[in-house]
């Protein structure tokens, strides 16, 4: 579906540029956008590599394990069905911590591993075709993504010459805090409905 959407927009842009006699502008826009995308990717690769390395060092030093233990009451509240599943909880904690620190790109690997663990638990329970409550809860809360320091957004703003790239911190905490509270309430309400259905 997305291929058709993007393909259609590109085709409309080329047709509009041709019909209005501004095909040179379209070509210039394509070249500039491609160059800007590559430059931005290289900038973000460096930032992502740095913070992924920091998280890996923290994990090997045992800091993540200590923080994960502090997350246990939260995980017990959000995932009551994962009692005793330490491996899944470990990766969920790592993912939540990465998102909390605003390292959304760096949290991808832990998020995928956490979801694989949740899928394994679901298949072992005998229901591999339908997503479990834990899988749905993890996905919804992961998308809401409470962030203390939105590192990626600060990097984007710095890349594009913002005079105060960190000015986004306050609004980001407020917005992601609200979205996370709404996500938790939604998950609890829906999981309650499933329990009584």
N, C-alpha and C positions, 0 to 999 in steps of 0.2 A: 504493500500500500504506500509506504513512504517513498519507494522508488518512483511510483507513478506521480506522487505529489511533487517531489523535487524535479523530476523530469519535465512535468507539465509547467512548473514555474520557470525553468530554464528556457523551455521552448517558447513560452509567452514573452519572456524578456527579449529573446532573439527576434521574434516576430515583430514585437513593438518597436524595437530598435531599427529593424529593417524598414517598417512602414513609415516611421517618422524621420528616416534618413539619418539616424544617430547610431548606426552600427559600430562606428569607431569608438563611441563612448561605451557601448556594451563590451567590446573587446578589451578596452582599457580597464574597465571595471573588473572583468574576469581575471586579467593578469594581476592587477593590484590586490584583489581579494585573495588570490592564490598565494602571492608572495607574503601577504600579511598573515594568512593562516599558517604557513610554514614557520614564520618567525615566532608567532605566538606558541605554536607547538613546541619549538625548541626551548622557549623560555619556561613553559610549563613542565617539560620533561626534567629540566634541572631542578625545579622546585619540588616536583613529585619524587624524584630520586633522592633528594636530600631528606625529605620527611619520611619516606619509606625506610631509608637507612636508619634514621633516628628511632622509628618505631621498632625496627628489627633489633637494634641495640638494646632498647628498653625491654623488649621481649626476652632477649637472651640474658639480660642482667637480672631478670626476675621482677622488674618493676611492673610489667603488664600483669603478671600473676597476682601481685599484691593489690593492684587496682581492680583486677577482676574479682578478687575476694570482697572488696568493698562494694562491688556491683551486685553481689549475691542477693541482697534484699530486693533490689530493683528487678533482677532477673526472675526471682521467685514470684514476684507480683505479676510480671508480664507473661512469664512462661511457666505456670504451675505444673504443666504436664511434663516438663523436662527435669523432674526430680532425679538426681543422680547422674545425669548426662553431662559429665564434666567437659568432654571434648567440644560438644556443641556450644556449651556455655562459654568456654574459653574463646572460641572464635567470634561468638556474638559480642562478648565483652570487648574484644580487640576491635571489632568493627564499630561498635558504639563509641569507644574511646577515640578512634581515628576520626569519626564524623564529628564528635564533640570538639575536637581540636581543629576542625575545619579542613581536614586532609581528605576530602572526599575522593580524590583520585587514588590516594594511597590506601584507602579503606576498601577498594574494590576486591583485592585478593582475599582479604579476611571475610568479606561479605559473601563471596562466592563459595569459599570453603565452609562457612557457617551454614549456608543454604544446602550444600551437598550433605553435610552432617544431618540437618533436619530432614532432608529427603531420605537419607538412609534409615533414620529412626522411623519415618513414616512407612517406608516399605517393609521394615521389620515388623511393624505393627499390623501389616497385612493390607494396607490401603495405599498402594503406589500410584493410583490413578487420580486421586483427589488430594488437593493440598490440605495439609493439616492446619489446625488453629495456630500452632507455633510458627509454621511457614508464613501464613497470612499476616500474623502479628509482626513477625520480623521484617517482612517486606514493607508493610505500611509504616512502621516506625523508622525503618531505614530511609525511606523516601522523605519522611518529614524532617529528619536529620537536624536535631538540635546542635547548634554550633556556638562555641564560646569565642573562637577566633576564626573567622572565615578566610583562611590563608589563600585559597584559590582566588577568591574575589578581590582580595587586596592585591594579589599578583596581577590579575587582569587590569585593575585600575592603575597600578603603577606602570604596566606595559603601555597603556594608552595615555600616559602623561597626566594623570590626576594629581593636582597639587596636594591633596590629602587622601591618599589611598586607604588609610585606616579609618576614615570617617564612617565607614560602613559598619563598623563593629557593633555599635549600639542598636541600630535598626535591625541588623542581622540576628542579634540575640533575641530581640523582641519578636521578630517574625518567625524564627525557627522555634522559639519557645512556645508560641501560640500554636503553631502547626503540630508540634510534638504533643502538646496537651490534648488537642483535638484528636490526633491519631490514637493516643492511649484510650481516651474516652470511647471513641468509635470501636476500637478493638474489644474493649471490655463489654460494651453493649452488645455487639454482634456475637461474641463468644458466649455471653449469657443467653442470648436467644437460641443459639445452637444447643446449649446444654439442656434447655427446657423444651426443645422441639421434639 
